Amino acid sequence: MGSRNGVSTEKIEALRDYAKSPLFSDAEKVALEYADAITDTRRDVDDELFARVQRHYDDDTIAELTMIIAWENASSRFNRAFRIPSQGFWKR
């Protein structure tokens, strides 16, 4: 089982179907759903999802998680606009 920064290769490969994967804890699943909701511009973080996030994380952690998600989204869009290719850190 390989890993990058403490995340197993199996988990990275299972991200597409994280909601059904036994590899992720409930806290990880809700964080990933939260990231999906923030990232998808056609969607919003509704009260029900935010309440589930609050069950697993304190306010400081939610603020940090939100900032990291927003930063990664901004970085991705910036790179795409300037045609900056992937650095190839993840290889199958």
C-alpha positions in Angstrom: 0.0 0.0 0.0 1.6 3.2 -1.2 1.0 6.6 0.2 1.7 10.3 -0.4 1.7 12.6 2.6 0.0 10.0 4.7 -2.8 9.4 2.2 -2.9 5.9 0.8 -2.8 5.3 -3.0 -6.0 3.2 -2.5 -7.8 6.2 -1.0 -6.7 8.5 -3.8 -7.9 6.0 -6.4 -11.2 5.6 -4.5 -11.9 9.4 -4.4 -14.3 9.2 -7.3 -16.7 7.1 -5.3 -15.8 8.2 -1.8 -19.4 8.3 -0.5 -19.7 4.5 -1.0 -16.1 3.6 -0.1 -15.3 1.8 3.1 -11.8 3.4 3.0 -13.1 6.7 4.2 -14.4 7.6 7.7 -17.7 9.5 8.1 -15.6 12.7 9.0 -13.6 12.3 5.8 -16.7 11.7 3.7 -18.5 14.8 4.9 -15.3 16.9 4.4 -15.1 15.6 0.8 -18.8 16.3 0.2 -18.2 19.8 1.6 -15.3 20.3 -0.8 -17.5 19.1 -3.7 -20.3 21.6 -2.7 -17.8 24.5 -2.5 -16.2 23.5 -5.8 -19.3 23.0 -7.8 -20.4 26.5 -8.8 -24.0 25.2 -9.5 -24.3 24.0 -6.0 -24.3 25.6 -2.5 -23.4 24.4 1.0 -26.9 24.0 2.4 -27.7 24.1 6.1 -28.0 20.3 6.4 -24.5 19.7 5.0 -23.0 22.5 7.1 -24.6 21.0 10.2 -23.1 17.6 9.3 -19.7 19.3 8.9 -20.1 20.9 12.3 -20.7 17.4 13.9 -17.2 16.4 12.9 -15.2 19.6 13.0 -14.8 22.6 15.3 -15.1 26.2 14.0 -11.4 26.7 13.5 -11.0 23.5 11.6 -14.0 24.4 9.4 -12.5 27.8 8.6 -9.1 26.2 7.7 -10.8 23.5 5.6 -12.9 26.1 3.8 -9.8 28.3 3.1 -7.8 25.3 1.8 -10.7 24.3 -0.5 -11.1 27.9 -1.8 -7.3 28.3 -2.3 -7.1 25.0 -4.3 -10.1 26.0 -6.4 -8.5 29.5 -7.1 -5.1 28.0 -7.9 -6.7 25.4 -10.3 -8.6 28.1 -12.1 -5.5 30.4 -12.3 -3.4 27.6 -13.6 -6.0 26.6 -16.2 -6.4 30.3 -17.4 -2.7 30.6 -17.9 -2.3 27.2 -19.4 0.0 26.0 -16.6 0.2 22.2 -16.8 0.0 19.7 -14.0 3.3 19.2 -12.2 2.8 15.5 -12.3 3.0 14.8 -8.6 0.4 12.1 -8.9 1.1 9.3 -11.2 -0.9 6.0 -11.5 
